[in-house]
Amino acid sequence: LNVNFVLEKVNIARLSISGPVVILNSGLTGYGYSASAPDGREVPIDPEWWVDNPEAVASLTKQGKLTPQPDFIGPLCLMLRDAYSGMSDSLWVQVVATVKPGDAAKEFRDYRGASFALPAGCAESPFTFGLTYPELPDVKRGLPGYQLAGRAYALQPGAYSLRKALVMTLPVPDSSSTGYAVFGWNPTRLAWEEQPSVVVPSGLQVEVNTLGQWAVMQASLPLGIRDFAAEPTPFSPYVWPLRICFRPTSRSSATVFVTARVYNMNGELVRRLMEGPAPQGQRLTLTWDGTTEAGSLALNGRYLLQIEVKDGEGSKRMLSSVAVVK
């Protein structure tokens, strides 16, 4: 028997996951995909499925059938890779739970350290219980005396009032540290409000009557410049710039005014790197490419980097020596 055939290598130009982006935690959901060649032809692949939070999933088959843990709520990143080409795609899936007035007590968790215990009869009417991690703007990442520690949590549906309070437990980044507190966002006052909390082995526990945004915050350090680093030094502008990292802190203000300048050894200004407000407690990264205020390259030698932070109660300043070698 003579058989003539030609092996043809097919490159994948596009791979995309198809399926729902909101699913219940109480069952199985199937996901598919489409893969096409540069000429638009559909092509087969050898699929490899996985998720970013494996503990939150009871099973995930090679056919793309996903079963969450029955007590899991929260975001889940579903990922697909073709074993032959290495082409991949991802899809964010929101896993939610249905809560009804006649339900017994239930406890849900995000398998990242947070848990939410709902007492029996807490629902006035049926609702879909969900959790997201909102990306907060700078103005919401702190307040006078406190700064965001870890992620923020948004319980959904927002503003839903419970008949009985749920018990929420949120993890703290470092259990050996102190000064943590739970804050809830007041959408009417547009402000964070501290909530009475209890320290438990897994974090901070608080009772919640209304669903909304919550966060663990840590007491701020006094006005200062923390975790400073300037690398590499010496540096060459022809190779890479000087990278300057630091964290301004303040107990009296949610923002501080930061000034970062480079001077020569005679005290003459060479370059302004930053002059403006910054959120207290957040790590800042600045770069100096070795140029002067006039746009020319600085001469070889040593320079002084001066960083100053100010709030409503005072100012702090630091100097560091850096070197330029072209």
C-alpha positions, 0 to 999 in steps of 0.5 A: 500500500503506497500512501503519499502525504505531506507534513505541514507545520501550521503556525497559530496566529490567534488563540482565544478562550470562549465561555462565560465570565461570571459563573456559579460556584455550585457546578461545572462550567465548560470552556472552549477555544478557537485557534486559527492560522495566519490565513484564517483557517481553524487549526487543532491544538494540544490544550493545557488548562490551568488557573492562577489560584489552584486551591480554589478549583475542585477540578479542571479537565483537559477538555476545559471543564471547570468546577470551583470549590463549593465555598469559593467566591472571587476572581479567577484567571483561567489560562490556556496554552497550546503545548505545540506552539506555546501560544496562550490566552487568558480569561478572567472569570468571576465566581459567585454564589447564590444566597437565599432567605431560607439558607442555612449558615454558609462560609465562603472564602477566596482561598487567598486568606479572606473568609466571609461567614454568612449566618442563617437567615441573613438575606432579606431577598435572594442575591448573588454574592460576589467578591472583587479586588478593586484597583484603588486610585491613589487618593483612596490608598491611604488617609491621614495616619494610615496606608493601604496594606495589601489588597482592597475587597469589594463585596457585591452587590454593593450597598446590599443590606443584610438582616444579620451581620456577616463575619468577615476575616481579612488577612494582614501582610505580616502577622508579626507586625502591629498597627493594622485596622479594618476600614470600610468605604463610606460612599456618602462621605467619600471617606474611609471609616475605621471598623471595630475589629478583633485580632484572630490567628488568620488576620482581622475579623469584623462584622459587616451589615452592608456589602461594600468596599473594605480594606486592611490599613496599617498605621503610617510611619512618621514623616520620612524617607524609607527604603531608599536605594539608588542603583547602579552607582557609578552608572553610565548614561550610555548603558542604563540610567540611575534608578532611584527608589524610596517610600515617603511616609507621613502620619499627618497627611495622605500625600506628601510633597516630594522634591528630588534634585541632583547637584554637583559637588559645588552645590549647583543645581544639575537636574530636577527629577521630581517636584510634586505631591505623592501618596504617603507610604507608596514606593516611588521610582525615579530615574536620572539619565545623566542629563542636565537641565540644559539637556547635555550629558553631565561630566564624569564625577560625583554628584549629590542626590537630594530628596526632601519630603514635606507635609503639614507639620514639617519636612525631612531631607536626605543626601546621597552621593552618586557617580557618573562614568561615561 
